Amino acid sequence: MSSKNSNKLNIPEARAAMDKFKMEAANEVGVNLKEGYNGDLTSREAGSVGGQMVKKMIESYENSMK
């Protein structure tokens, strides 16, 4: 069984911006995220970072519609 990463960005140049965004979201929810491997995070911590990212994206979209 091969492992296949499906987390590909449509624009590869956006990787740095997405990494920065992820670090900012982690700081906001109090998760100690580090560069590289973060396999020691709990599911709750990882979910809170992803949830914060989605929340900020929705807020940004709503503000752009005003």
Secondary structure by P-SEA (a helix, b strand, c coil): cccccccccccccaaaaaaaaaaaaaaaacccccccccccccaaaaaaaaaaaaaaaaaaaaaaac
